[in-house]
Amino acid sequence: MCGIAGFFNPNMDYTKEKKRWQNILNRMNQVQKHRGPDGSGTYLASSCGFAHVRLKIIDLLTGAQPMIKKRDGAEYAIVFNGEIYNMKELKDNLLAEGAVFETTSDTEVILTGYMFHGKEFIKKLNGIFAAAIWDSALLKLHLFRDRLGVKPLFYTKQKDTFLFASEIKGLFAYPGVEPVIDSDGLCEIFALGPAKSYGKGVFKDIFEVLPGHLITLDRFSYTDEAYWSLKSHPHEDSMEETIEKTAWLLEDSVKKQMLSDIPISTFLSGGIDSSLVTAICAKELKKQGKELNTFSFDFTDNSKYFKSNAFQPSQDRPFVEQMVSHCGTNHRYLECGNAEQLACLYKAVDARDLPCMADVESSMLYFCSKVVSYNKVTLTGECADEIFGGYPWFHSKTAFETNAFPWSADMAPRQTLLNDTLIRDLHMEEYAKAAYEKTIHETPLLAEDTPEEKRRREIAFLNLRWFMVTLLDRMDRTSMYSGLEARVPFADHRIVEYIFNVPWETKCPDGIVKGLLRHAGAKMLPEEILWRKKSPYPKTYDPAYENLLGRQLKEVLASPSSPIRQLLDTKKVIAFLNSPSDYGRPWYGQLMAGPQMIAYMLQVNYWLKKYRIRIV
């Protein structure tokens, strides 16, 4: 994994003031150094410049970037963030066509493939990636991103100059790019956050390359095209065939994503998703005489305060212990205390450049910072719930009947602390409704879908385009903040394409949540793990943590220099802090309730102040 950045202006010759532009590229690298602490490099051509910071995972000695190759007098350059899991197959095919390789890196496979096949080669990639290619023969810059948006890529334009970076902070490192928020940006934060509209960067005039898209620029044109999109088609496999194919796809995806020149690890919660990934990894490593490192997460003294509820019916540790015994892994139990979690609230904003999932994100950032001491590559169980129908709203009658995001259907809790003028001016309900309806309109449907199946497709597509991407962003930023590469085998586009079209009665047979996945994993896991009721990522139940948050928010409101004061109603906040928090009614997803609302507002204040954001 890495961080990339750069600029393009067809009317410039950057080589004439090389030192000046080199310094700017170095600054863009420096602010993203956490994504690639193992090395850095830059490249300047007449019309473009590339910057790259590297985390060494594959080809440790010769895989440095930017990478440059020449052919027929033309120069081709690439900066790439990600991993290509089918690189061996692609490289073998290119060798058969006469290609010559100087490294063993997947970066060179992409660049060589482009030189032989042009932009069509992108469609052959199986992996997680965000990349830029400069083609001096055609004087074109190409930017492209993986199909599901696992790896980030943002861009903006300053007069005739096009800028891009893995993280928004990379754009702000370029002279003249300022952090500005308008009413749409405020709606992104308060009406949709911690999610955000795909294609938007929240800040004014900052955007992101859409998942599965390719942007091409030259002297005369700018094009943005989808090289991949999810399609609906009839599912013709029997139940037995579907189970068999699902099991094969999952196992193949995990095995492919074990590709690494350094040891890998897995996150293990004891739930079915992470347990399946762990079981496959552990089995493969045992064949090589190796032991898998695994990690689980919890909060200090959580067993003392935990209360079972509909969202979190059980704690993870007993199930983790069973999986460790079953797979024979080298396991570490990691815990996060209140002080660490609170400190990481603000580091999480630094990592994402935006307010985020409060302690759900800050705790993951903390855990990743501990995992990287042992392993720099890990595989996780993320995305299974969005793909296989694991969340309550897939099964809820209310979600079927409500025309709103099912994980955040009620705007009222989001407005609890905001001042009335802001609520009146922002039109939050209309903004959220427009974002929701845009995705509904884009949902791929079949003409023969019944009204019920049509709605199931809509809910599934909403999850893929919104909720899953929010969690993928969380995983990328919290891991890469410490130079940890986190991989997501369930987010293989082949799995998504197949499962999206599996009928609901096959996906959840007899009403069993994620029943298809459970049947597919029957030969890999103990019965207790296989049929365990879903319990999401843990959060702290310690009332002392909420008290810490409350005290901090009161301090923020007492300070005249706090930028969030102009957005909140002090009386509402004090009343909220003095009333018991409702842990059972989240305002976003399953985990973000009262304490997370306080934490989110602290993040918003920090964000406005740290980034010196101008509100227009």
C-alpha positions as CSV (number, residue, x, y, z in Angstrom):
1,M,0.0,0.0,0.0
2,C,1.1,3.5,-0.7
3,G,0.1,7.1,-1.1
4,I,0.0,8.9,-4.4
5,A,-0.3,12.5,-5.6
6,G,0.4,14.7,-8.5
7,F,-0.6,17.4,-10.9
8,F,-1.3,17.9,-14.6
9,N,-1.4,21.0,-16.8
10,P,-1.1,20.7,-20.6
11,N,0.0,24.3,-20.8
12,M,2.9,24.0,-18.5
13,D,6.5,22.8,-18.8
14,Y,7.3,21.7,-15.2
15,T,10.9,20.8,-16.2
16,K,11.7,24.5,-16.6
17,E,11.4,25.2,-12.8
18,K,12.2,21.8,-11.7
19,K,13.3,22.7,-8.1
20,R,10.0,24.6,-7.4
21,W,7.8,21.8,-8.6
22,Q,9.9,19.2,-7.0
23,N,9.4,20.9,-3.6
24,I,5.6,20.9,-4.1
25,L,5.7,17.2,-4.9
26,N,7.8,16.6,-1.8
27,R,5.2,18.5,0.3
28,M,2.4,16.4,-1.1
29,N,4.4,13.3,-0.2
30,Q,5.2,14.5,3.3
31,V,1.6,15.0,4.4
32,Q,0.8,11.4,3.2
33,K,4.0,9.8,4.6
34,H,2.0,7.7,7.1
35,R,0.6,5.8,4.1
36,G,4.1,4.8,2.9
37,P,6.8,5.2,5.6
38,D,9.3,2.9,3.8
39,G,10.2,5.2,0.9
40,S,9.3,8.0,-1.4
41,G,9.9,9.3,-4.9
42,T,8.8,11.9,-7.4
43,Y,8.7,12.3,-11.2
44,L,8.4,15.4,-13.4
45,A,7.5,15.5,-17.1
46,S,6.7,18.5,-19.2
47,S,3.0,18.5,-18.4
48,C,2.7,16.5,-15.2
49,G,4.3,15.6,-11.9
50,F,3.9,12.5,-9.7
51,A,4.6,11.9,-6.0
52,H,4.6,8.6,-4.2
53,V,5.2,7.2,-0.7
54,R,5.7,3.5,-0.3
55,L,4.8,0.8,2.1
56,K,6.9,-2.3,1.1
57,I,4.7,-5.4,0.7
58,I,5.7,-6.9,-2.6
59,D,9.0,-6.7,-4.4
60,L,10.8,-5.1,-1.5
61,L,14.0,-4.3,-3.4
62,T,13.0,-3.2,-6.9
63,G,9.4,-2.0,-6.7
64,A,10.0,1.7,-6.0
65,Q,7.7,4.3,-7.5
66,P,7.1,6.4,-9.5
67,M,7.9,3.7,-12.0
68,I,9.0,4.6,-15.6
69,K,9.2,2.5,-18.7
70,K,10.0,3.4,-22.3
71,R,8.8,1.9,-25.6
72,D,9.3,3.1,-29.2
73,G,10.7,6.4,-28.0
74,A,7.8,7.2,-25.6
75,E,7.9,7.4,-21.8
76,Y,5.2,5.9,-19.5
77,A,5.0,6.6,-15.8
78,I,2.8,5.2,-13.0
79,V,2.1,5.9,-9.4
80,F,-0.1,3.1,-7.8
81,N,-1.7,2.5,-4.4
82,G,-3.0,-1.0,-3.8
83,E,-2.4,-4.6,-4.7
84,I,-3.2,-6.6,-7.8
85,Y,-4.1,-10.1,-6.7
86,N,-4.1,-11.8,-10.1
87,M,-0.7,-10.3,-11.0
88,K,0.9,-13.7,-11.7
89,E,-1.7,-14.6,-14.3
90,L,-1.6,-11.2,-15.9
91,K,2.2,-11.2,-16.0
92,D,2.4,-14.7,-17.5
93,N,0.1,-13.5,-20.3
94,L,2.2,-10.4,-21.0
95,L,5.4,-12.4,-21.0
96,A,3.8,-14.7,-23.7
97,E,3.1,-11.5,-25.7
98,G,6.8,-10.5,-25.6
99,A,6.8,-8.2,-22.6
100,V,10.0,-7.7,-20.6
101,F,10.0,-7.1,-16.9
102,E,12.7,-5.6,-14.7
103,T,10.9,-6.1,-11.3
104,T,8.6,-8.6,-9.6
105,S,6.1,-5.9,-8.6
106,D,2.4,-5.6,-9.5
107,T,3.1,-2.0,-10.3
108,E,5.1,-3.0,-13.4
109,V,2.4,-5.4,-14.4
110,I,-0.1,-2.6,-14.6
111,L,2.2,-0.3,-16.5
112,T,3.3,-2.9,-18.9
113,G,-0.2,-4.1,-19.5
114,Y,-1.2,-0.5,-20.3
115,M,1.7,-0.2,-22.7
116,F,0.5,-3.3,-24.5
117,H,-3.3,-3.0,-24.3
118,G,-4.1,0.6,-23.4
119,K,-6.8,1.5,-20.9
120,E,-8.7,-1.7,-21.6
121,F,-6.1,-3.5,-19.5
122,I,-7.7,-2.0,-16.4
123,K,-10.7,-4.3,-16.8
124,K,-8.5,-7.3,-16.3
125,L,-7.2,-6.2,-12.8
126,N,-8.5,-8.1,-9.7
127,G,-7.4,-6.1,-6.7
128,I,-7.7,-2.9,-4.7
129,F,-6.1,0.1,-6.4
130,A,-6.0,3.7,-7.2
131,A,-3.5,4.7,-9.8
132,A,-2.3,7.4,-12.3
133,I,-0.6,6.7,-15.6
134,W,1.2,9.3,-17.7
135,D,1.4,8.4,-21.4
136,S,3.9,10.7,-23.2
137,A,3.0,9.2,-26.6
138,L,-0.6,10.4,-26.4
139,L,0.1,13.2,-23.9
140,K,-2.7,11.8,-21.7
141,L,-3.1,11.4,-17.9
142,H,-5.3,8.5,-16.7
143,L,-6.6,8.1,-13.2
144,F,-8.5,5.0,-12.2
145,R,-9.9,3.3,-9.1
146,D,-10.9,-0.2,-8.1
147,R,-14.4,-1.3,-8.7
148,L,-15.7,-1.1,-5.1
149,G,-13.8,1.9,-3.9
150,V,-11.5,0.2,-1.4
151,K,-8.6,2.6,-2.2
152,P,-9.2,6.3,-2.1
153,L,-8.4,8.9,-4.8
154,F,-9.4,12.6,-4.6
155,Y,-9.0,15.4,-7.1
156,T,-9.6,19.1,-7.6
157,K,-8.9,21.7,-10.3
158,Q,-7.1,25.0,-9.8
159,K,-7.5,27.1,-13.0
160,D,-5.9,24.9,-15.7
161,T,-4.1,22.6,-13.2
162,F,-5.6,19.2,-12.3
163,L,-4.5,17.8,-8.9
164,F,-5.0,14.4,-7.4
165,A,-4.0,12.7,-4.1
166,S,-4.8,9.6,-2.1
167,E,-6.1,11.8,0.8
168,I,-7.6,15.2,0.8
169,K,-4.7,16.6,2.8
170,G,-2.5,15.8,-0.2
171,L,-4.5,18.4,-2.2
172,F,-4.2,21.0,0.5
173,A,-0.4,20.6,0.3
174,Y,-0.5,22.3,-3.1
175,P,-0.3,26.1,-3.0
176,G,-3.6,27.9,-3.2
177,V,-5.9,24.9,-2.5
178,E,-7.9,26.0,0.6
179,P,-10.4,24.1,2.8
180,V,-13.8,25.7,2.2
181,I,-17.2,24.4,3.2
182,D,-20.5,25.6,1.7
183,S,-24.1,24.6,2.5
184,D,-23.7,21.3,0.6
185,G,-20.6,20.5,2.7
186,L,-22.5,21.2,5.9
187,C,-25.3,18.9,4.7
188,E,-22.8,16.2,4.0
189,I,-21.5,16.5,7.6
190,F,-24.8,16.9,9.5
191,A,-27.4,15.2,7.2
192,L,-25.4,12.3,5.9
193,G,-22.2,12.0,8.0
194,P,-20.2,10.0,8.8
195,A,-21.2,8.8,5.3
196,K,-20.7,11.1,2.3
197,S,-22.0,11.2,-1.2
198,Y,-19.9,9.1,-3.6
199,G,-17.9,11.3,-5.9
200,K,-17.8,14.2,-3.5
201,G,-15.0,15.2,-1.1
202,V,-17.2,17.3,1.2
203,F,-15.0,20.3,0.9
204,K,-16.0,22.8,-1.8
205,D,-14.6,21.9,-5.3
206,I,-13.0,18.7,-4.1
207,F,-14.2,15.4,-5.6
208,E,-13.2,11.7,-5.7
209,V,-12.7,9.4,-8.6
210,L,-15.8,7.1,-8.5
211,P,-15.3,3.4,-7.8
212,G,-15.0,1.5,-11.1
213,H,-14.2,4.7,-13.1
214,L,-11.4,6.0,-15.3
215,I,-10.7,9.7,-15.8
216,T,-8.6,10.7,-18.8
217,L,-7.2,14.2,-19.4
218,D,-5.3,15.7,-22.3
219,R,-4.8,19.1,-23.9
220,F,-8.3,19.2,-25.3
221,S,-10.6,17.0,-23.2
222,Y,-11.6,15.5,-19.9
223,T,-13.6,12.2,-19.8
224,D,-15.0,10.3,-16.9
225,E,-16.1,6.8,-17.9
226,A,-17.2,3.7,-15.9
227,Y,-15.1,0.7,-16.9
228,W,-17.2,-1.5,-14.5
229,S,-20.7,-1.3,-13.1
230,L,-22.9,-3.8,-11.2
231,K,-25.4,-5.6,-13.4
232,S,-28.6,-7.5,-12.6
233,H,-29.3,-10.8,-14.3
234,P,-31.4,-13.9,-13.5
235,H,-29.8,-16.4,-11.1
236,E,-30.0,-19.9,-12.6
237,D,-27.9,-21.9,-10.1
238,S,-29.6,-24.3,-7.7
239,M,-29.2,-23.9,-3.9
240,E,-26.5,-26.5,-3.9
241,E,-24.6,-25.0,-6.8
242,T,-24.9,-21.5,-5.2
243,I,-23.5,-22.7,-1.9
244,E,-20.6,-24.5,-3.7
245,K,-19.8,-21.5,-5.9
246,T,-20.0,-19.1,-2.9
247,A,-17.6,-21.2,-1.0
248,W,-15.2,-21.4,-3.9
249,L,-15.3,-17.7,-4.6
250,L,-14.6,-16.9,-0.9
251,E,-11.7,-19.3,-0.6
252,D,-10.2,-18.2,-3.9
253,S,-10.5,-14.5,-2.9
254,V,-8.8,-15.1,0.5
255,K,-6.0,-17.2,-1.1
256,K,-5.4,-14.5,-3.7
257,Q,-5.3,-11.8,-1.1
258,M,-2.6,-13.7,0.9
259,L,-0.2,-12.5,-1.7
260,S,2.7,-10.8,0.1
261,D,6.5,-10.9,0.5
262,I,6.1,-10.3,4.2
263,P,4.0,-12.2,6.9
264,I,0.3,-11.6,7.0
265,S,-2.2,-11.6,9.8
266,T,-6.0,-11.5,10.3
267,F,-8.5,-9.6,12.5
268,L,-10.5,-12.2,14.4
269,S,-13.7,-11.3,16.3
270,G,-15.2,-14.8,16.6
271,G,-18.0,-13.9,14.2
272,I,-18.6,-15.8,11.0
273,D,-17.0,-13.3,8.6
274,S,-13.6,-12.9,10.2
275,S,-13.6,-16.5,11.3
276,L,-14.0,-17.7,7.7
277,V,-11.1,-15.5,6.5
278,T,-9.0,-16.7,9.4
279,A,-9.7,-20.4,8.9
280,I,-8.7,-20.2,5.2
281,C,-5.5,-18.2,5.9
282,A,-4.5,-20.5,8.8
283,K,-5.0,-23.6,6.7
284,E,-2.9,-22.3,3.8
285,L,-0.1,-21.2,6.1
286,K,0.0,-24.5,7.9
287,K,0.7,-26.2,4.5
288,Q,3.8,-24.0,4.5
289,G,4.7,-24.8,8.1
290,K,3.8,-21.3,9.2
291,E,1.6,-20.0,12.0
292,L,-1.0,-17.2,11.5
293,N,-1.0,-14.1,13.7
294,T,-4.5,-13.1,14.7
295,F,-5.9,-10.1,16.7
296,S,-9.1,-9.3,18.5
297,F,-10.3,-6.1,20.0
298,D,-12.2,-5.0,23.0
299,F,-12.4,-2.2,25.6
300,T,-11.0,-2.1,29.1
301,D,-13.5,-3.4,31.7
302,N,-16.1,-3.9,29.0
303,S,-17.2,-7.2,30.6
304,K,-18.1,-5.2,33.7
305,Y,-20.5,-2.8,31.9
306,F,-21.7,-4.9,28.9
307,K,-25.4,-5.5,28.6
308,S,-26.8,-7.7,25.9
309,N,-29.1,-6.0,23.5
310,A,-30.7,-6.7,20.0
311,F,-27.7,-5.2,18.2
312,Q,-24.9,-6.8,20.4
313,P,-26.3,-10.1,21.9
314,S,-23.0,-11.4,23.1
315,Q,-19.4,-10.5,23.8
316,D,-16.7,-11.8,21.4
317,R,-14.0,-13.3,23.6
318,P,-15.4,-16.9,24.2
319,F,-15.9,-17.3,20.4
320,V,-12.4,-15.9,19.7
321,E,-10.9,-18.4,22.1
322,Q,-12.8,-21.2,20.3
323,M,-11.5,-20.1,16.9
324,V,-7.9,-19.7,18.1
325,S,-8.1,-23.3,19.4
326,H,-9.7,-24.5,16.2
327,C,-7.2,-22.8,13.8
328,G,-4.1,-23.0,16.0
329,T,-3.2,-19.3,15.5
330,N,-0.9,-17.1,17.5
331,H,-3.4,-14.8,19.0
332,R,-3.2,-11.4,20.8
333,Y,-6.1,-9.7,22.6
334,L,-5.9,-6.0,22.3
335,E,-7.8,-3.6,24.5
336,C,-8.4,0.2,24.3
337,G,-9.0,2.4,27.4
338,N,-11.0,5.5,27.7
339,A,-8.0,7.9,27.5
340,E,-6.6,6.2,24.4
341,Q,-10.0,6.2,22.7
342,L,-10.6,9.9,23.5
343,A,-7.1,10.9,22.2
344,C,-7.7,8.9,19.0
345,L,-10.9,10.7,18.3
346,Y,-8.9,13.6,16.9
347,K,-6.3,11.4,15.2
348,A,-9.1,9.7,13.4
349,V,-10.1,13.1,11.9
350,D,-6.5,13.7,10.9
351,A,-6.5,10.3,9.2
352,R,-9.8,10.8,7.2
353,D,-9.6,14.6,6.9
354,L,-13.2,14.7,7.9
355,P,-15.4,14.0,11.0
356,C,-15.9,10.2,11.0
357,M,-17.5,7.3,12.9
358,A,-16.5,8.8,16.4
359,D,-15.2,6.1,18.7
360,V,-16.1,3.3,16.3
361,E,-13.3,4.8,14.1
362,S,-10.9,6.1,16.8
363,S,-10.8,2.7,18.5
364,M,-10.0,1.0,15.2
365,L,-7.2,3.5,14.6
366,Y,-5.8,2.7,18.0
367,F,-6.0,-1.1,17.4
368,C,-4.3,-0.8,14.0
369,S,-1.5,1.2,15.6
370,K,-0.8,-1.8,17.9
371,V,-1.2,-4.5,15.2
372,V,1.4,-2.9,13.0
373,S,4.0,-3.6,15.6
374,Y,3.6,-7.3,14.7
375,N,2.4,-7.4,11.1
376,K,2.2,-4.8,8.3
377,V,-0.5,-6.8,6.3
378,T,-3.8,-8.0,7.6
379,L,-7.0,-9.5,6.2
380,T,-10.4,-8.6,7.7
381,G,-14.0,-9.8,7.5
382,E,-15.3,-6.3,6.4
383,C,-18.1,-6.1,3.8
384,A,-19.8,-9.5,4.3
385,D,-22.8,-7.9,6.0
386,E,-23.4,-5.5,3.1
387,I,-23.1,-8.3,0.5
388,F,-24.9,-11.2,2.2
389,G,-27.6,-9.2,4.0
390,G,-26.4,-9.2,7.5
391,Y,-27.8,-6.0,8.9
392,P,-31.2,-5.6,10.6
393,W,-32.5,-3.3,7.9
394,F,-32.2,-6.0,5.3
395,H,-34.9,-7.8,7.2
396,S,-37.0,-4.9,8.6
397,K,-40.5,-4.2,7.4
398,T,-39.9,-0.5,8.3
399,A,-36.9,-0.3,6.0
400,F,-38.9,-1.7,3.1
401,E,-41.6,0.9,3.6
402,T,-39.5,3.9,4.4
403,N,-38.0,6.0,1.5
404,A,-34.8,6.9,3.3
405,F,-31.4,5.4,4.1
406,P,-32.3,2.5,6.3
407,W,-29.3,3.0,8.6
408,S,-30.2,6.7,9.2
409,A,-33.9,7.1,8.4
410,D,-34.8,9.7,11.0
411,M,-33.3,13.2,10.7
412,A,-34.6,14.4,14.1
413,P,-31.7,12.8,16.2
414,R,-29.2,14.5,13.9
415,Q,-30.7,17.9,14.6
416,T,-30.9,17.4,18.4
417,L,-27.9,19.7,19.1
418,L,-28.0,22.1,16.1
419,N,-29.2,25.6,16.3
420,D,-32.6,26.4,14.7
421,T,-31.2,28.8,12.2
422,L,-28.8,26.2,10.8
423,I,-31.6,23.6,10.7
424,R,-33.8,26.1,8.8
425,D,-31.1,27.1,6.3
426,L,-29.6,23.8,5.5
427,H,-32.7,21.9,4.3
428,M,-31.1,18.7,5.5
429,E,-34.1,16.5,4.8
430,E,-34.3,17.5,1.2
431,Y,-30.5,17.0,0.8
432,A,-30.6,13.5,2.2
433,K,-33.7,12.6,0.2
434,A,-32.0,13.7,-3.0
435,A,-28.9,11.7,-2.3
436,Y,-31.0,8.6,-1.5
437,E,-33.2,9.0,-4.6
438,K,-30.1,9.3,-6.8
439,T,-28.9,5.9,-5.7
440,I,-32.4,4.4,-6.0
441,H,-32.6,5.6,-9.6
442,E,-29.2,4.1,-10.3
443,T,-30.0,0.6,-8.9
444,P,-29.7,-2.1,-11.6
445,L,-33.0,-3.9,-11.8
446,L,-34.6,-6.7,-13.8
447,A,-37.9,-6.2,-15.7
448,E,-39.3,-9.3,-14.1
449,D,-38.4,-8.3,-10.5
450,T,-41.4,-8.4,-8.2
451,P,-42.0,-5.2,-6.1
452,E,-40.5,-7.1,-3.1
453,E,-37.4,-8.2,-5.0
454,K,-37.0,-4.7,-6.5
455,R,-36.9,-3.2,-3.0
456,R,-34.4,-5.9,-1.9
457,R,-32.1,-4.9,-4.8
458,E,-32.5,-1.2,-3.8
459,I,-31.6,-1.9,-0.2
460,A,-28.6,-4.0,-1.3
461,F,-27.4,-1.4,-3.7
462,L,-27.8,1.4,-1.1
463,N,-25.6,-0.7,1.2
464,L,-22.9,-1.3,-1.5
465,R,-22.8,2.4,-2.5
466,W,-23.0,4.0,0.9
467,F,-22.7,2.0,4.1
468,M,-20.0,-0.4,2.8
469,V,-18.0,2.4,1.4
470,T,-18.1,4.3,4.7
471,L,-16.7,1.2,6.4
472,L,-14.1,0.7,3.7
473,D,-13.0,4.4,4.1
474,R,-12.7,3.7,7.9
475,M,-10.6,0.6,7.3
476,D,-8.3,2.3,4.8
477,R,-7.6,5.5,6.8
478,T,-7.4,3.9,10.3
479,S,-5.0,1.2,9.1
480,M,-2.9,3.4,6.7
481,Y,-2.5,6.1,9.4
482,S,0.0,3.6,11.0
483,G,1.3,2.1,7.8
484,L,-0.8,-1.1,8.1
485,E,-2.3,-2.6,4.9
486,A,-5.8,-4.0,5.6
487,R,-7.3,-6.2,2.9
488,V,-11.0,-7.1,2.5
489,P,-11.5,-10.5,0.7
490,F,-15.3,-10.2,0.8
491,A,-15.0,-7.1,-1.4
492,D,-13.8,-9.1,-4.4
493,H,-15.9,-7.8,-7.3
494,R,-16.6,-11.4,-8.4
495,I,-18.3,-12.1,-5.0
496,V,-20.3,-8.9,-5.2
497,E,-21.4,-9.6,-8.8
498,Y,-22.5,-13.1,-8.0
499,I,-24.2,-12.6,-4.6
500,F,-26.1,-9.4,-5.7
501,N,-28.1,-11.6,-8.1
502,V,-28.8,-14.5,-5.7
503,P,-32.5,-14.5,-4.7
504,W,-33.3,-13.6,-1.1
505,E,-34.7,-17.1,-0.3
506,T,-31.3,-18.5,-1.3
507,K,-29.3,-15.7,0.4
508,C,-31.2,-16.0,3.7
509,P,-32.9,-19.5,3.5
510,D,-35.6,-20.0,6.1
511,G,-35.0,-16.4,7.3
512,I,-31.6,-17.3,8.6
513,V,-29.4,-14.1,8.5
514,K,-26.5,-14.7,6.0
515,G,-27.7,-18.3,5.7
516,L,-26.0,-18.8,2.4
517,L,-22.6,-17.7,3.8
518,R,-23.1,-20.0,6.8
519,H,-23.9,-23.0,4.5
520,A,-20.9,-22.1,2.3
521,G,-18.6,-22.1,5.4
522,A,-20.0,-25.4,6.9
523,K,-16.8,-27.4,6.3
524,M,-14.5,-24.7,7.7
525,L,-15.9,-23.6,11.1
526,P,-17.2,-25.1,14.3
527,E,-21.0,-25.2,14.6
528,E,-21.1,-22.6,17.4
529,I,-19.2,-20.1,15.3
530,L,-21.0,-21.0,12.1
531,W,-24.5,-20.3,13.6
532,R,-23.6,-17.5,16.0
533,K,-26.0,-14.6,16.0
534,K,-24.3,-11.5,14.5
535,S,-22.6,-9.2,17.0
536,P,-21.1,-6.0,15.4
537,Y,-17.8,-4.4,16.1
538,P,-17.5,-3.7,19.8
539,K,-17.9,-0.4,21.5
540,T,-17.3,0.7,25.1
541,Y,-20.2,0.6,27.6
542,D,-18.2,2.4,30.3
543,P,-20.2,5.4,31.6
544,A,-16.9,7.1,32.5
545,Y,-16.2,7.4,28.7
546,E,-19.4,9.3,28.1
547,N,-18.7,11.5,31.1
548,L,-15.3,12.4,29.6
549,L,-16.9,13.3,26.3
550,G,-19.5,15.4,28.0
551,R,-16.9,17.4,30.0
552,Q,-14.9,18.0,26.8
553,L,-18.0,19.3,24.9
554,K,-18.9,21.6,27.7
555,E,-15.3,23.0,27.6
556,V,-15.6,23.5,23.9
557,L,-18.8,25.4,24.2
558,A,-17.3,27.5,27.0
559,S,-14.5,28.7,24.7
560,P,-15.2,31.7,22.4
561,S,-12.7,30.4,19.9
562,S,-14.6,27.1,19.3
563,P,-15.9,27.2,15.7
564,I,-18.7,24.8,16.4
565,R,-20.4,27.3,18.7
566,Q,-22.0,29.0,15.8
567,L,-23.6,25.7,14.7
568,L,-24.9,24.3,18.0
569,D,-27.6,25.4,20.4
570,T,-25.9,25.6,23.8
571,K,-29.2,25.0,25.7
572,K,-30.0,22.0,23.7
573,V,-26.5,20.6,24.2
574,I,-26.6,21.1,28.0
575,A,-30.0,19.4,28.2
576,F,-28.7,16.5,26.1
577,L,-25.6,16.1,28.3
578,N,-27.7,16.2,31.5
579,S,-30.1,13.5,30.3
580,P,-29.4,9.7,30.2
581,S,-28.1,8.6,26.9
582,D,-30.1,6.0,24.9
583,Y,-27.6,3.3,23.9
584,G,-30.3,1.3,22.1
585,R,-31.3,3.8,19.5
586,P,-28.5,4.6,17.1
587,W,-28.7,7.6,14.8
588,Y,-26.3,6.0,12.3
589,G,-25.9,2.3,11.7
590,Q,-26.1,0.0,14.7
591,L,-23.5,1.5,17.0
592,M,-23.6,5.3,16.9
593,A,-26.0,6.5,19.7
594,G,-25.9,9.2,22.4
595,P,-22.2,9.0,23.3
596,Q,-21.2,8.9,19.6
597,M,-23.3,12.1,18.9
598,I,-21.2,13.9,21.5
599,A,-18.0,12.5,20.1
600,Y,-19.0,13.4,16.6
601,M,-19.6,17.0,17.6
602,L,-16.2,17.1,19.2
603,Q,-14.7,15.8,16.0
604,V,-16.5,18.5,13.9
605,N,-15.2,21.2,16.2
606,Y,-11.6,19.9,16.0
607,W,-12.0,19.5,12.2
608,L,-13.2,23.1,11.7
609,K,-10.4,24.4,13.9
610,K,-7.5,22.2,12.8
611,Y,-8.1,22.6,9.1
612,R,-8.9,26.3,9.4
613,I,-12.1,25.8,7.4
614,R,-13.8,28.8,5.9
615,I,-17.6,28.4,5.8
616,V,-19.3,30.2,2.9
